[in-house]
Amino acid sequence: MKKKRIIIITIILIIALAGFFILKPKPETTTDQEWYTIENITFDQENNKISGISISSYKGEVEVYLPDDIDTSKLKDGQNVQVLAGPGMTMSLPPQLMNCQEIKIIE
């Protein structure tokens, strides 16, 4: 009788655990990117990056390495820009916004 009870409890636990892993919600594929406003940029053409002061959710000096497919022909030192990036940021000094997708010059 005790063995039957142990076997039944074990089977119930196995089914419950299997159900948890099968029915576990899958992470959403949304990106948590946001627009960062960066003032008074310095554009480093050689390294394809901009540096400046972020005045958005993160406040302070940042660097952004730009992907090769972004048009940088209109970027000039001293401009203000908006960068769609994130959600990651390095812990280096200065911090680097990661996964830049788009850049807009603020007129």
Secondary structure as UniProt FT lines:
FT   HELIX           2..23
FT   STRAND          34..44
FT   TURN            45..48
FT   STRAND          49..55
FT   STRAND          59..65
FT   TURN            68..69
FT   TURN            73..74
FT   TURN            77..78
FT   STRAND          80..85
FT   STRAND          96..97
FT   STRAND          102..106
//
